[in-house]
Amino acid sequence: MAAMVLPNIGADVVCQDLIPSLLPCLNYLTAPGPAQPGPGCCSATLSIAEIALQSQANLQGVCTCFKSVADSGSFQINFGNAKAITKLCNLPVNIPIEPSVDCTALTLPKTPPSLVHAPTPALSPSSVPSQDFDELFR
């Protein structure tokens, strides 16, 4: 697996701290075809969205972090699944996970989103990989 260098993105977002919280989404994000995120994934992405909504710098920082993961080649991300996660998990903000996103173009919603609760997906939750986080980035 290729080594991944995580950017120093400033704001209140530390990419090395953010990426482990996406582990419940790993099976969903790397599924070879369309999939359904598990409740742990939706909960994790909602927590990340709440961090992103705290400031413009945080939103762009989270985006930059996700972009670095997409650019790294460390994971075979299914970008169709990545794009669908906002809708499937009913997230209050869309933060693309793709290598071509312009993070500087993302802006906070003009109207603060109401408190959102992650829905329970129709399918059973994906199991979290047994790999240790450090192993994923070697």
A tleap script that builds the chain and sets N, CA, C and O, in Angstrom:
source leaprc.protein.ff14SB
mol = sequence {
  NMET ALA ALA MET VAL LEU PRO ASN ILE GLY
  ALA ASP VAL VAL CYS GLN ASP LEU ILE PRO
  SER LEU LEU PRO CYS LEU ASN TYR LEU THR
  ALA PRO GLY PRO ALA GLN PRO GLY PRO GLY
  CYS CYS SER ALA THR LEU SER ILE ALA GLU
  ILE ALA LEU GLN SER GLN ALA ASN LEU GLN
  GLY VAL CYS THR CYS PHE LYS SER VAL ALA
  ASP SER GLY SER PHE GLN ILE ASN PHE GLY
  ASN ALA LYS ALA ILE THR LYS LEU CYS ASN
  LEU PRO VAL ASN ILE PRO ILE GLU PRO SER
  VAL ASP CYS THR ALA LEU THR LEU PRO LYS
  THR PRO PRO SER LEU VAL HIE ALA PRO THR
  PRO ALA LEU SER PRO SER SER VAL PRO SER
  GLN ASP PHE ASP GLU LEU PHE CARG
}
set mol.1.N position { 0.846 -1.165 0.000 }
set mol.1.CA position { 0.000 0.000 0.000 }
set mol.1.C position { 0.899 1.238 0.000 }
set mol.1.O position { 1.910 1.278 0.701 }
set mol.2.N position { 0.530 2.227 -0.776 }
set mol.2.CA position { 1.306 3.455 -0.876 }
set mol.2.C position { 1.241 4.235 0.431 }
set mol.2.O position { 0.221 4.246 1.121 }
set mol.3.N position { 2.347 4.879 0.750 }
set mol.3.CA position { 2.360 5.726 1.944 }
set mol.3.C position { 1.554 6.985 1.655 }
set mol.3.O position { 1.540 7.486 0.531 }
set mol.4.N position { 0.894 7.479 2.670 }
set mol.4.CA position { 0.079 8.669 2.487 }
set mol.4.C position { 0.609 9.773 3.392 }
set mol.4.O position { 0.778 9.584 4.597 }
set mol.5.N position { 0.863 10.914 2.794 }
set mol.5.CA position { 1.296 12.077 3.554 }
set mol.5.C position { 0.071 12.956 3.746 }
set mol.5.O position { -0.540 13.402 2.775 }
set mol.6.N position { -0.282 13.201 4.988 }
set mol.6.CA position { -1.459 14.006 5.284 }
set mol.6.C position { -1.036 15.460 5.430 }
set mol.6.O position { -0.032 15.761 6.076 }
set mol.7.N position { -1.806 16.359 4.828 }
set mol.7.CA position { -1.412 17.768 4.840 }
set mol.7.C position { -1.584 18.422 6.198 }
set mol.7.O position { -2.403 18.004 7.016 }
set mol.8.N position { -0.785 19.463 6.416 }
set mol.8.CA position { -0.967 20.329 7.574 }
set mol.8.C position { -1.930 21.409 7.110 }
set mol.8.O position { -1.529 22.310 6.374 }
set mol.9.N position { -3.192 21.340 7.522 }
set mol.9.CA position { -4.210 22.191 6.931 }
set mol.9.C position { -4.653 23.343 7.810 }
set mol.9.O position { -5.510 24.126 7.402 }
set mol.10.N position { -4.103 23.467 8.988 }
set mol.10.CA position { -4.454 24.601 9.833 }
set mol.10.C position { -5.865 24.501 10.358 }
set mol.10.O position { -6.397 23.405 10.541 }
set mol.11.N position { -6.471 25.653 10.601 }
set mol.11.CA position { -7.819 25.738 11.186 }
set mol.11.C position { -7.845 24.891 12.456 }
set mol.11.O position { -6.827 24.733 13.129 }
set mol.12.N position { -9.009 24.355 12.772 }
set mol.12.CA position { -9.134 23.476 13.928 }
set mol.12.C position { -9.183 22.021 13.480 }
set mol.12.O position { -9.626 21.147 14.225 }
set mol.13.N position { -8.726 21.772 12.264 }
set mol.13.CA position { -8.807 20.438 11.676 }
set mol.13.C position { -7.401 19.859 11.562 }
set mol.13.O position { -6.521 20.455 10.941 }
set mol.14.N position { -7.204 18.700 12.163 }
set mol.14.CA position { -5.942 17.984 12.050 }
set mol.14.C position { -6.260 16.700 11.297 }
set mol.14.O position { -6.957 15.821 11.805 }
set mol.15.N position { -5.741 16.607 10.085 }
set mol.15.CA position { -6.094 15.485 9.221 }
set mol.15.C position { -5.786 14.135 9.885 }
set mol.15.O position { -6.575 13.196 9.778 }
set mol.16.N position { -4.647 14.041 10.565 }
set mol.16.CA position { -4.294 12.777 11.218 }
set mol.16.C position { -5.311 12.376 12.278 }
set mol.16.O position { -5.456 11.191 12.577 }
set mol.17.N position { -6.014 13.346 12.848 }
set mol.17.CA position { -7.046 13.049 13.833 }
set mol.17.C position { -8.384 12.751 13.169 }
set mol.17.O position { -9.206 12.010 13.709 }
set mol.18.N position { -8.591 13.330 12.008 }
set mol.18.CA position { -9.865 13.205 11.309 }
set mol.18.C position { -10.017 11.854 10.595 }
set mol.18.O position { -11.082 11.239 10.643 }
set mol.19.N position { -8.967 11.407 9.949 }
set mol.19.CA position { -9.041 10.192 9.139 }
set mol.19.C position { -9.460 8.958 9.941 }
set mol.19.O position { -10.276 8.181 9.444 }
set mol.20.N position { -8.944 8.735 11.161 }
set mol.20.CA position { -9.390 7.547 11.898 }
set mol.20.C position { -10.901 7.520 12.133 }
set mol.20.O position { -11.493 6.445 12.227 }
set mol.21.N position { -11.528 8.694 12.229 }
set mol.21.CA position { -12.978 8.703 12.448 }
set mol.21.C position { -13.742 8.226 11.214 }
set mol.21.O position { -14.930 7.916 11.301 }
set mol.22.N position { -13.070 8.166 10.073 }
set mol.22.CA position { -13.714 7.643 8.852 }
set mol.22.C position { -13.616 6.123 8.731 }
set mol.22.O position { -14.204 5.543 7.818 }
set mol.23.N position { -12.887 5.473 9.627 }
set mol.23.CA position { -12.730 4.016 9.532 }
set mol.23.C position { -14.056 3.253 9.458 }
set mol.23.O position { -14.122 2.249 8.749 }
set mol.24.N position { -15.122 3.684 10.161 }
set mol.24.CA position { -16.388 2.961 10.007 }
set mol.24.C position { -16.954 3.045 8.581 }
set mol.24.O position { -17.864 2.294 8.231 }
set mol.25.N position { -16.422 3.948 7.769 }
set mol.25.CA position { -16.891 4.115 6.388 }
set mol.25.C position { -15.995 3.414 5.372 }
set mol.25.O position { -16.299 3.417 4.179 }
set mol.26.N position { -14.905 2.819 5.822 }
set mol.26.CA position { -13.932 2.268 4.887 }
set mol.26.C position { -14.532 1.214 3.960 }
set mol.26.O position { -14.305 1.255 2.750 }
set mol.27.N position { -15.292 0.273 4.513 }
set mol.27.CA position { -15.897 -0.756 3.656 }
set mol.27.C position { -16.859 -0.140 2.648 }
set mol.27.O position { -16.897 -0.558 1.490 }
set mol.28.N position { -17.635 0.848 3.079 }
set mol.28.CA position { -18.572 1.531 2.184 }
set mol.28.C position { -17.823 2.293 1.088 }
set mol.28.O position { -18.158 2.187 -0.092 }
set mol.29.N position { -16.813 3.057 1.486 }
set mol.29.CA position { -16.088 3.895 0.528 }
set mol.29.C position { -15.250 3.092 -0.462 }
set mol.29.O position { -14.925 3.583 -1.542 }
set mol.30.N position { -14.903 1.870 -0.101 }
set mol.30.CA position { -14.083 1.049 -0.992 }
set mol.30.C position { -14.859 -0.116 -1.603 }
set mol.30.O position { -14.266 -0.968 -2.265 }
set mol.31.N position { -16.159 -0.164 -1.394 }
set mol.31.CA position { -16.976 -1.235 -1.987 }
set mol.31.C position { -16.868 -1.153 -3.511 }
set mol.31.O position { -16.852 -0.057 -4.071 }
set mol.32.N position { -16.793 -2.301 -4.182 }
set mol.32.CA position { -16.625 -2.279 -5.638 }
set mol.32.C position { -17.851 -1.766 -6.403 }
set mol.32.O position { -17.730 -1.376 -7.564 }
set mol.33.N position { -18.992 -1.761 -5.788 }
set mol.33.CA position { -20.202 -1.278 -6.450 }
set mol.33.C position { -21.017 -0.445 -5.489 }
set mol.33.O position { -20.568 -0.161 -4.378 }
set mol.34.N position { -22.208 -0.049 -5.897 }
set mol.34.CA position { -23.070 0.729 -4.999 }
set mol.34.C position { -23.274 -0.012 -3.686 }
set mol.34.O position { -23.429 -1.233 -3.659 }
set mol.35.N position { -23.271 0.745 -2.607 }
set mol.35.CA position { -23.410 0.153 -1.275 }
set mol.35.C position { -24.217 1.095 -0.408 }
set mol.35.O position { -24.569 2.199 -0.823 }
set mol.36.N position { -24.502 0.652 0.785 }
set mol.36.CA position { -25.243 1.434 1.770 }
set mol.36.C position { -24.336 1.641 2.975 }
set mol.36.O position { -23.809 0.668 3.515 }
set mol.37.N position { -24.137 2.899 3.418 }
set mol.37.CA position { -23.300 3.099 4.602 }
set mol.37.C position { -23.995 2.581 5.857 }
set mol.37.O position { -25.217 2.661 5.980 }
set mol.38.N position { -23.215 2.058 6.772 }
set mol.38.CA position { -23.761 1.580 8.032 }
set mol.38.C position { -24.014 2.733 8.985 }
set mol.38.O position { -23.575 3.854 8.728 }
set mol.39.N position { -24.721 2.473 10.088 }
set mol.39.CA position { -25.011 3.538 11.052 }
set mol.39.C position { -23.747 4.149 11.653 }
set mol.39.O position { -23.721 5.347 11.935 }
set mol.40.N position { -22.709 3.358 11.850 }
set mol.40.CA position { -21.452 3.890 12.376 }
set mol.40.C position { -20.810 4.876 11.411 }
set mol.40.O position { -20.220 5.874 11.824 }
set mol.41.N position { -20.931 4.588 10.134 }
set mol.41.CA position { -20.395 5.477 9.103 }
set mol.41.C position { -21.172 6.792 9.097 }
set mol.41.O position { -20.576 7.868 9.074 }
set mol.42.N position { -22.487 6.706 9.118 }
set mol.42.CA position { -23.302 7.928 9.112 }
set mol.42.C position { -23.040 8.760 10.361 }
set mol.42.O position { -22.972 9.987 10.282 }
set mol.43.N position { -22.895 8.117 11.496 }
set mol.43.CA position { -22.600 8.830 12.738 }
set mol.43.C position { -21.241 9.532 12.641 }
set mol.43.O position { -21.096 10.684 13.050 }
set mol.44.N position { -20.259 8.826 12.101 }
set mol.44.CA position { -18.912 9.393 11.962 }
set mol.44.C position { -18.913 10.580 11.002 }
set mol.44.O position { -18.302 11.609 11.288 }
set mol.45.N position { -19.591 10.445 9.873 }
set mol.45.CA position { -19.596 11.538 8.902 }
set mol.45.C position { -20.397 12.730 9.425 }
set mol.45.O position { -20.084 13.875 9.101 }
set mol.46.N position { -21.419 12.471 10.225 }
set mol.46.CA position { -22.170 13.572 10.833 }
set mol.46.C position { -21.275 14.340 11.796 }
set mol.46.O position { -21.318 15.570 11.833 }
set mol.47.N position { -20.471 13.634 12.572 }
set mol.47.CA position { -19.536 14.294 13.491 }
set mol.47.C position { -18.533 15.153 12.730 }
set mol.47.O position { -18.209 16.266 13.146 }
set mol.48.N position { -18.046 14.626 11.614 }
set mol.48.CA position { -17.094 15.374 10.789 }
set mol.48.C position { -17.785 16.600 10.180 }
set mol.48.O position { -17.198 17.681 10.130 }
set mol.49.N position { -19.022 16.434 9.720 }
set mol.49.CA position { -19.772 17.565 9.156 }
set mol.49.C position { -19.967 18.656 10.200 }
set mol.49.O position { -19.893 19.842 9.879 }
set mol.50.N position { -20.215 18.266 11.443 }
set mol.50.CA position { -20.390 19.253 12.511 }
set mol.50.C position { -19.106 20.046 12.751 }
set mol.50.O position { -19.155 21.245 13.027 }
set mol.51.N position { -17.968 19.382 12.646 }
set mol.51.CA position { -16.677 20.075 12.758 }
set mol.51.C position { -16.528 21.047 11.587 }
set mol.51.O position { -16.129 22.196 11.774 }
set mol.52.N position { -16.847 20.583 10.392 }
set mol.52.CA position { -16.705 21.406 9.186 }
set mol.52.C position { -17.593 22.640 9.245 }
set mol.52.O position { -17.210 23.698 8.746 }
set mol.53.N position { -18.763 22.524 9.842 }
set mol.53.CA position { -19.711 23.633 9.889 }
set mol.53.C position { -19.338 24.711 10.913 }
set mol.53.O position { -19.983 25.758 10.965 }
set mol.54.N position { -18.317 24.470 11.718 }
set mol.54.CA position { -17.919 25.443 12.735 }
set mol.54.C position { -17.307 26.704 12.138 }
set mol.54.O position { -17.404 27.776 12.736 }
set mol.55.N position { -16.680 26.597 10.969 }
set mol.55.CA position { -16.082 27.774 10.335 }
set mol.55.C position { -15.753 27.461 8.881 }
set mol.55.O position { -15.667 26.301 8.477 }
set mol.56.N position { -15.573 28.512 8.117 }
set mol.56.CA position { -15.166 28.359 6.716 }
set mol.56.C position { -13.818 27.644 6.641 }
set mol.56.O position { -13.621 26.771 5.796 }
set mol.57.N position { -12.899 28.013 7.520 }
set mol.57.CA position { -11.568 27.380 7.544 }
set mol.57.C position { -11.695 25.887 7.836 }
set mol.57.O position { -10.993 25.079 7.227 }
set mol.58.N position { -12.582 25.508 8.762 }
set mol.58.CA position { -12.781 24.092 9.069 }
set mol.58.C position { -13.354 23.344 7.869 }
set mol.58.O position { -12.906 22.243 7.551 }
set mol.59.N position { -14.345 23.940 7.201 }
set mol.59.CA position { -14.948 23.301 6.032 }
set mol.59.C position { -13.892 23.027 4.975 }
set mol.59.O position { -13.814 21.923 4.436 }
set mol.60.N position { -13.091 24.022 4.684 }
set mol.60.CA position { -12.060 23.851 3.670 }
set mol.60.C position { -10.951 22.924 4.149 }
set mol.60.O position { -10.342 22.218 3.345 }
set mol.61.N position { -10.684 22.920 5.454 }
set mol.61.CA position { -9.688 22.008 6.013 }
set mol.61.C position { -10.120 20.552 5.925 }
set mol.61.O position { -9.324 19.686 5.562 }
set mol.62.N position { -11.378 20.281 6.255 }
set mol.62.CA position { -11.899 18.916 6.134 }
set mol.62.C position { -11.857 18.483 4.667 }
set mol.62.O position { -11.463 17.358 4.356 }
set mol.63.N position { -12.261 19.374 3.779 }
set mol.63.CA position { -12.225 19.079 2.349 }
set mol.63.C position { -10.804 18.751 1.893 }
set mol.63.O position { -10.590 17.779 1.168 }
set mol.64.N position { -9.842 19.556 2.317 }
set mol.64.CA position { -8.443 19.332 1.935 }
set mol.64.C position { -7.953 17.986 2.449 }
set mol.64.O position { -7.216 17.280 1.762 }
set mol.65.N position { -8.363 17.641 3.647 }
set mol.65.CA position { -7.992 16.347 4.216 }
set mol.65.C position { -8.571 15.208 3.375 }
set mol.65.O position { -7.858 14.269 3.019 }
set mol.66.N position { -9.860 15.294 3.062 }
set mol.66.CA position { -10.505 14.259 2.252 }
set mol.66.C position { -9.873 14.175 0.866 }
set mol.66.O position { -9.687 13.085 0.325 }
set mol.67.N position { -9.547 15.329 0.299 }
set mol.67.CA position { -8.914 15.359 -1.018 }
set mol.67.C position { -7.562 14.642 -0.970 }
set mol.67.O position { -7.209 13.918 -1.901 }
set mol.68.N position { -6.807 14.842 0.113 }
set mol.68.CA position { -5.507 14.183 0.231 }
set mol.68.C position { -5.661 12.667 0.292 }
set mol.68.O position { -4.826 11.934 -0.239 }
set mol.69.N position { -6.726 12.198 0.937 }
set mol.69.CA position { -6.997 10.756 0.983 }
set mol.69.C position { -7.326 10.260 -0.424 }
set mol.69.O position { -6.824 9.223 -0.858 }
set mol.70.N position { -8.173 11.009 -1.132 }
set mol.70.CA position { -8.560 10.618 -2.488 }
set mol.70.C position { -7.359 10.636 -3.432 }
set mol.70.O position { -7.239 9.773 -4.301 }
set mol.71.N position { -6.465 11.622 -3.263 }
set mol.71.CA position { -5.269 11.755 -4.108 }
set mol.71.C position { -4.207 10.704 -3.801 }
set mol.71.O position { -3.398 10.365 -4.665 }
set mol.72.N position { -4.209 10.193 -2.588 }
set mol.72.CA position { -3.103 9.354 -2.120 }
set mol.72.C position { -2.983 8.026 -2.853 }
set mol.72.O position { -1.882 7.494 -2.996 }
set mol.73.N position { -4.082 7.498 -3.308 }
set mol.73.CA position { -4.039 6.171 -3.918 }
set mol.73.C position { -3.907 5.067 -2.882 }
set mol.73.O position { -3.788 3.897 -3.244 }
set mol.74.N position { -3.926 5.418 -1.591 }
set mol.74.CA position { -3.818 4.409 -0.532 }
set mol.74.C position { -5.048 3.519 -0.474 }
set mol.74.O position { -4.981 2.380 -0.012 }
set mol.75.N position { -6.162 4.042 -0.943 }
set mol.75.CA position { -7.417 3.295 -0.951 }
set mol.75.C position { -7.996 3.339 -2.353 }
set mol.75.O position { -7.822 4.324 -3.071 }
set mol.76.N position { -8.670 2.297 -2.736 }
set mol.76.CA position { -9.395 2.278 -4.007 }
set mol.76.C position { -10.797 2.801 -3.714 }
set mol.76.O position { -11.742 2.024 -3.580 }
set mol.77.N position { -10.925 4.113 -3.617 }
set mol.77.CA position { -12.205 4.722 -3.250 }
set mol.77.C position { -13.183 4.623 -4.410 }
set mol.77.O position { -12.847 4.922 -5.555 }
set mol.78.N position { -14.396 4.198 -4.090 }
set mol.78.CA position { -15.496 4.203 -5.048 }
set mol.78.C position { -16.088 5.604 -4.968 }
set mol.78.O position { -16.830 5.916 -4.037 }
set mol.79.N position { -15.761 6.448 -5.944 }
set mol.79.CA position { -16.168 7.848 -5.868 }
set mol.79.C position { -17.675 8.020 -6.023 }
set mol.79.O position { -18.219 9.041 -5.602 }
set mol.80.N position { -18.355 7.056 -6.611 }
set mol.80.CA position { -19.822 7.086 -6.660 }
set mol.80.C position { -20.399 6.946 -5.264 }
set mol.80.O position { -21.317 7.677 -4.890 }
set mol.81.N position { -19.865 6.009 -4.491 }
set mol.81.CA position { -20.314 5.848 -3.107 }
set mol.81.C position { -19.940 7.073 -2.281 }
set mol.81.O position { -20.732 7.538 -1.461 }
set mol.82.N position { -18.741 7.591 -2.493 }
set mol.82.CA position { -18.307 8.775 -1.745 }
set mol.82.C position { -19.241 9.951 -2.012 }
set mol.82.O position { -19.581 10.702 -1.097 }
set mol.83.N position { -19.649 10.107 -3.258 }
set mol.83.CA position { -20.538 11.218 -3.610 }
set mol.83.C position { -21.923 11.051 -2.976 }
set mol.83.O position { -22.559 12.039 -2.608 }
set mol.84.N position { -22.385 9.820 -2.848 }
set mol.84.CA position { -23.733 9.545 -2.338 }
set mol.84.C position { -23.846 9.637 -0.827 }
set mol.84.O position { -24.957 9.690 -0.300 }
set mol.85.N position { -22.734 9.659 -0.120 }
set mol.85.CA position { -22.785 9.587 1.342 }
set mol.85.C position { -23.524 10.777 1.961 }
set mol.85.O position { -24.196 10.618 2.980 }
set mol.86.N position { -23.410 11.952 1.366 }
set mol.86.CA position { -24.092 13.128 1.914 }
set mol.86.C position { -25.594 12.904 1.967 }
set mol.86.O position { -26.237 13.186 2.978 }
set mol.87.N position { -26.142 12.402 0.887 }
set mol.87.CA position { -27.588 12.170 0.826 }
set mol.87.C position { -27.992 10.962 1.675 }
set mol.87.O position { -28.964 11.030 2.427 }
set mol.88.N position { -27.249 9.859 1.557 }
set mol.88.CA position { -27.610 8.632 2.275 }
set mol.88.C position { -27.538 8.798 3.792 }
set mol.88.O position { -28.301 8.170 4.525 }
set mol.89.N position { -26.628 9.635 4.255 }
set mol.89.CA position { -26.492 9.857 5.698 }
set mol.89.C position { -27.161 11.149 6.146 }
set mol.89.O position { -27.060 11.530 7.312 }
set mol.90.N position { -27.842 11.822 5.226 }
set mol.90.CA position { -28.585 13.044 5.554 }
set mol.90.C position { -27.684 14.074 6.233 }
set mol.90.O position { -28.029 14.627 7.277 }
set mol.91.N position { -26.523 14.322 5.621 }
set mol.91.CA position { -25.561 15.251 6.199 }
set mol.91.C position { -25.966 16.690 5.904 }
set mol.91.O position { -26.551 16.967 4.857 }
set mol.92.N position { -25.659 17.609 6.821 }
set mol.92.CA position { -26.053 19.001 6.645 }
set mol.92.C position { -25.171 19.786 5.665 }
set mol.92.O position { -25.486 20.927 5.330 }
set mol.93.N position { -24.083 19.187 5.211 }
set mol.93.CA position { -23.181 19.862 4.271 }
set mol.93.C position { -22.509 18.783 3.425 }
set mol.93.O position { -22.213 17.689 3.907 }
set mol.94.N position { -22.275 19.110 2.163 }
set mol.94.CA position { -21.589 18.186 1.261 }
set mol.94.C position { -20.104 18.525 1.254 }
set mol.94.O position { -19.715 19.646 0.924 }
set mol.95.N position { -19.289 17.561 1.615 }
set mol.95.CA position { -17.839 17.717 1.558 }
set mol.95.C position { -17.330 16.614 0.642 }
set mol.95.O position { -17.217 15.462 1.063 }
set mol.96.N position { -17.020 16.952 -0.606 }
set mol.96.CA position { -16.627 15.930 -1.571 }
set mol.96.C position { -15.366 15.175 -1.158 }
set mol.96.O position { -14.431 15.744 -0.594 }
set mol.97.N position { -15.373 13.882 -1.456 }
set mol.97.CA position { -14.184 13.048 -1.285 }
set mol.97.C position { -13.776 12.653 -2.694 }
set mol.97.O position { -14.163 11.598 -3.195 }
set mol.98.N position { -12.988 13.515 -3.326 }
set mol.98.CA position { -12.542 13.257 -4.693 }
set mol.98.C position { -11.267 14.056 -4.953 }
set mol.98.O position { -11.053 15.108 -4.350 }
set mol.99.N position { -10.431 13.556 -5.846 }
set mol.99.CA position { -9.146 14.219 -6.077 }
set mol.99.C position { -9.251 15.550 -6.817 }
set mol.99.O position { -8.332 16.365 -6.732 }
set mol.100.N position { -10.335 15.792 -7.534 }
set mol.100.CA position { -10.416 16.991 -8.364 }
set mol.100.C position { -11.164 18.160 -7.713 }
set mol.100.O position { -11.331 19.203 -8.347 }
set mol.101.N position { -11.607 18.012 -6.487 }
set mol.101.CA position { -12.390 19.063 -5.836 }
set mol.101.C position { -11.526 20.299 -5.558 }
set mol.101.O position { -10.358 20.181 -5.188 }
set mol.102.N position { -12.116 21.481 -5.741 }
set mol.102.CA position { -11.472 22.741 -5.386 }
set mol.102.C position { -12.002 23.136 -4.013 }
set mol.102.O position { -13.080 23.720 -3.901 }
set mol.103.N position { -11.255 22.823 -2.990 }
set mol.103.CA position { -11.707 23.053 -1.617 }
set mol.103.C position { -11.884 24.531 -1.309 }
set mol.103.O position { -12.680 24.887 -0.440 }
set mol.104.N position { -11.162 25.393 -2.001 }
set mol.104.CA position { -11.301 26.824 -1.741 }
set mol.104.C position { -12.644 27.359 -2.230 }
set mol.104.O position { -13.059 28.448 -1.835 }
set mol.105.N position { -13.326 26.598 -3.086 }
set mol.105.CA position { -14.627 27.030 -3.610 }
set mol.105.C position { -15.783 26.651 -2.696 }
set mol.105.O position { -16.899 27.134 -2.887 }
set mol.106.N position { -15.541 25.802 -1.710 }
set mol.106.CA position { -16.607 25.393 -0.793 }
set mol.106.C position { -16.922 26.529 0.172 }
set mol.106.O position { -16.022 27.201 0.678 }
set mol.107.N position { -18.203 26.731 0.417 }
set mol.107.CA position { -18.618 27.761 1.371 }
set mol.107.C position { -19.644 27.180 2.326 }
set mol.107.O position { -20.367 26.240 1.994 }
set mol.108.N position { -19.693 27.750 3.502 }
set mol.108.CA position { -20.682 27.338 4.493 }
set mol.108.C position { -22.081 27.672 3.989 }
set mol.108.O position { -22.257 28.647 3.258 }
set mol.109.N position { -23.082 26.871 4.372 }
set mol.109.CA position { -24.458 27.201 3.998 }
set mol.109.C position { -24.838 28.562 4.579 }
set mol.109.O position { -24.438 28.908 5.691 }
set mol.110.N position { -25.617 29.330 3.809 }
set mol.110.CA position { -26.047 30.654 4.278 }
set mol.110.C position { -26.965 30.543 5.493 }
set mol.110.O position { -26.895 31.369 6.404 }
set mol.111.N position { -27.810 29.541 5.508 }
set mol.111.CA position { -28.690 29.287 6.633 }
set mol.111.C position { -28.117 28.123 7.416 }
set mol.111.O position { -27.923 27.043 6.857 }
set mol.112.N position { -27.842 28.317 8.695 }
set mol.112.CA position { -27.296 27.202 9.474 }
set mol.112.C position { -28.243 26.000 9.418 }
set mol.112.O position { -29.450 26.148 9.608 }
set mol.113.N position { -27.698 24.826 9.159 }
set mol.113.CA position { -28.556 23.648 9.117 }
set mol.113.C position { -29.134 23.338 10.491 }
set mol.113.O position { -28.516 23.612 11.520 }
set mol.114.N position { -30.327 22.766 10.486 }
set mol.114.CA position { -30.918 22.349 11.745 }
set mol.114.C position { -30.187 21.107 12.237 }
set mol.114.O position { -29.457 20.461 11.486 }
set mol.115.N position { -30.388 20.792 13.473 }
set mol.115.CA position { -29.750 19.621 14.040 }
set mol.115.C position { -30.196 18.402 13.254 }
set mol.115.O position { -31.393 18.152 13.109 }
set mol.116.N position { -29.253 17.659 12.758 }
set mol.116.CA position { -29.544 16.513 11.906 }
set mol.116.C position { -29.159 15.247 12.652 }
set mol.116.O position { -28.128 15.195 13.322 }
set mol.117.N position { -29.980 14.251 12.531 }
set mol.117.CA position { -29.664 12.953 13.112 }
set mol.117.C position { -29.397 11.989 11.975 }
set mol.117.O position { -30.135 11.950 10.991 }
set mol.118.N position { -28.345 11.217 12.117 }
set mol.118.CA position { -27.996 10.254 11.077 }
set mol.118.C position { -29.072 9.179 11.020 }
set mol.118.O position { -29.448 8.618 12.049 }
set mol.119.N position { -29.574 8.888 9.807 }
set mol.119.CA position { -30.590 7.847 9.683 }
set mol.119.C position { -29.971 6.461 9.839 }
set mol.119.O position { -28.764 6.283 9.674 }
set mol.120.N position { -30.789 5.518 10.148 }
set mol.120.CA position { -30.331 4.141 10.193 }
set mol.120.C position { -30.490 3.567 8.794 }
set mol.120.O position { -31.609 3.473 8.290 }
set mol.121.N position { -29.389 3.182 8.159 }
set mol.121.CA position { -29.479 2.641 6.810 }
set mol.121.C position { -30.304 1.367 6.770 }
set mol.121.O position { -30.440 0.661 7.769 }
set mol.122.N position { -30.855 1.088 5.587 }
set mol.122.CA position { -31.728 -0.069 5.406 }
set mol.122.C position { -30.968 -1.381 5.541 }
set mol.122.O position { -31.525 -2.375 6.007 }
set mol.123.N position { -29.713 -1.394 5.141 }
set mol.123.CA position { -28.928 -2.622 5.179 }
set mol.123.C position { -28.151 -2.709 6.480 }
set mol.123.O position { -28.000 -1.719 7.194 }
set mol.124.N position { -27.666 -3.892 6.777 }
set mol.124.CA position { -26.896 -4.070 8.000 }
set mol.124.C position { -25.596 -3.288 7.904 }
set mol.124.O position { -25.077 -3.082 6.807 }
set mol.125.N position { -25.072 -2.857 9.024 }
set mol.125.CA position { -23.853 -2.047 8.994 }
set mol.125.C position { -22.658 -2.848 8.483 }
set mol.125.O position { -22.556 -4.058 8.686 }
set mol.126.N position { -21.776 -2.141 7.825 }
set mol.126.CA position { -20.533 -2.760 7.375 }
set mol.126.C position { -19.664 -2.974 8.600 }
set mol.126.O position { -19.685 -2.180 9.541 }
set mol.127.N position { -18.913 -4.037 8.577 }
set mol.127.CA position { -18.016 -4.254 9.705 }
set mol.127.C position { -16.794 -3.367 9.533 }
set mol.127.O position { -16.351 -3.115 8.412 }
set mol.128.N position { -16.265 -2.905 10.624 }
set mol.128.CA position { -15.075 -2.076 10.600 }
set mol.128.C position { -13.890 -2.994 10.359 }
set mol.128.O position { -13.780 -4.042 10.997 }
set mol.129.N position { -13.000 -2.615 9.445 }
set mol.129.CA position { -11.851 -3.477 9.184 }
set mol.129.C position { -11.048 -3.714 10.457 }
set mol.129.O position { -10.970 -2.851 11.332 }
set mol.130.N position { -10.463 -4.880 10.542 }
set mol.130.CA position { -9.698 -5.210 11.734 }
set mol.130.C position { -8.311 -4.589 11.695 }
set mol.130.O position { -7.575 -4.647 12.680 }
set mol.131.N position { -7.949 -3.991 10.553 }
set mol.131.CA position { -6.630 -3.381 10.450 }
set mol.131.C position { -6.514 -2.210 11.407 }
set mol.131.O position { -7.466 -1.458 11.618 }
set mol.132.N position { -5.374 -2.075 11.959 }
set mol.132.CA position { -5.048 -0.942 12.815 }
set mol.132.C position { -4.857 0.294 11.921 }
set mol.132.O position { -4.371 0.163 10.798 }
set mol.133.N position { -5.226 1.474 12.395 }
set mol.133.CA position { -5.119 2.708 11.618 }
set mol.133.C position { -3.714 2.900 11.065 }
set mol.133.O position { -3.549 3.269 9.902 }
set mol.134.N position { -2.695 2.652 11.894 }
set mol.134.CA position { -1.321 2.865 11.436 }
set mol.134.C position { -0.981 1.968 10.260 }
set mol.134.O position { -0.215 2.366 9.382 }
set mol.135.N position { -1.535 0.766 10.228 }
set mol.135.CA position { -1.271 -0.151 9.124 }
set mol.135.C position { -1.842 0.380 7.823 }
set mol.135.O position { -1.285 0.123 6.756 }
set mol.136.N position { -2.937 1.113 7.890 }
set mol.136.CA position { -3.577 1.609 6.693 }
set mol.136.C position { -2.731 2.647 5.966 }
set mol.136.O position { -2.884 2.837 4.759 }
set mol.137.N position { -1.858 3.306 6.678 }
set mol.137.CA position { -1.105 4.410 6.085 }
set mol.137.C position { 0.379 4.118 5.962 }
set mol.137.O position { 1.179 5.046 5.841 }
set mol.138.N position { 0.756 2.880 5.990 }
set mol.138.CA position { 2.181 2.531 5.825 }
set mol.138.C position { 2.500 2.423 4.369 }
set mol.138.O position { 3.642 2.139 4.007 }
savepdb mol mol.pdb
quit
